[in-house]
Amino acid sequence: MVMGPLMLDLESTVLSKQDIKRLQHPGTGGVILFSRNIESVAQVRDLVAAVRDVRPQLLLAIDQEGGRVQRIRDGVTRLPPLARLGALYDQDTGAALVRARDWGWLMASEMLALGLDISFAPVLDLEVGRSSVIGDRSLHKDPAAVVALGRAYVAGMHEAGMAATGKHFPGHGWVEADSHVAIPVDERSLEQITSVDMQPFTQLAAEIDAVMPAHVIYTNVDQQPAGFSSFWLQTVLREQLRFNGVIFSDDLTMEGAAVAGGYAQRADAALQAGCDMVLVCNKPDGADEVLNWLETQGKQADQVRLQAMLARQRPVWEALQQSPRYQNIRQTINNPLNNLSIEESGAQ
């Protein structure tokens, strides 16, 4: 069975009958894990195996950025927020680039070894001291630093065998509102956005494998949030940046997506605008609504693009733990420099 255009989540730490029914639906193409789905490394491996038994080719995802956004915490490396790389970049650029590649490799290797395909990373938004939801998830305030560190981090992910997803196109760092609970608005001009915030996406368009657009309305450019905007996704991302990878919507249950209507209307708007796969998380009824709608529409996902996101290699968990490189990187993560505050580092 081919992958459908919907990525959804699971109810708990084991598959329920409803989970299995949703996984078997042809509209389903992926699964994303959240903290409620996680008890231990062994349990995650069992859960992933159970999903694979139902649908072997589903794309299995997680958010494992580090810092505030790290779904699996016990039994794996506790990763600092990406801003720690920006702190080091200001003091020792070469060392920061080496460490960025190492962190990308380690994070990806751990998730791949657990049976997952991707972590939605890295964040390519700029941290300019305005957005609490981005904050220390960002690598740096300087676009050039984000490009350099992001390139190294992506190279590490690729070395491990994981596709990389840049988020949140064309840049979420300027807005103050949190798109989880509000509809953020960015009133800057197209030139301001493209010359600053969009630079990491522009410079890395040929290197990242997927993009996740922001639930932000850039009012001087388009009246629709970027994830529902054919201008941002087709004219800018596909045509001008020549990006040919996967476009994932951000979670359509977030308040920033509410402008499009109900869940089926949100999915339709995102797919019409150019998304390849839409995410509906933490709302089982919403996922069911979208699955029912997909069945009536007969919408198909781009299989070539989506299959390119599947794991390219998969390390054995036990062997990874014994790897000298893995052990060395874990030691560097405990370096006192990683405890620098964002204010001290200047990466605001």
Buried (B, 14 or more C-beta within 10 A) or exposed (E): EEBBBBBBBBBEBEBEEEBBEBBEBBBBBBBBBEEEBBBEBEBBBBBBEBBBEBBEBBBBBBBBBBBEBBBBEEBBBEBBBBBBBBBBBBEEEEBBBBBBBBBBBBBBBBBBBBBBBBBBBBBBBBBBEBBEBBBBBBBBBBBEBBBBBBBBBBBBBBBBBBBBBBBBBBBBBBBEBBBEEBBBBBEBEBEBBBEBBBBBBBBBBEBBBBBBBBBBBBEBBBEBBBBBBBBBBBBBBBEEBEBEBBBBBBBBBBBBBBBBEBBBBBBBBBBEBBBBBBBBBBBBEBBBBBBBBBEEBEBEBBEEBBBBBBBBEBBEBEEBEEEEEBEEBBEBBEEEBBEBEBEEBBBB
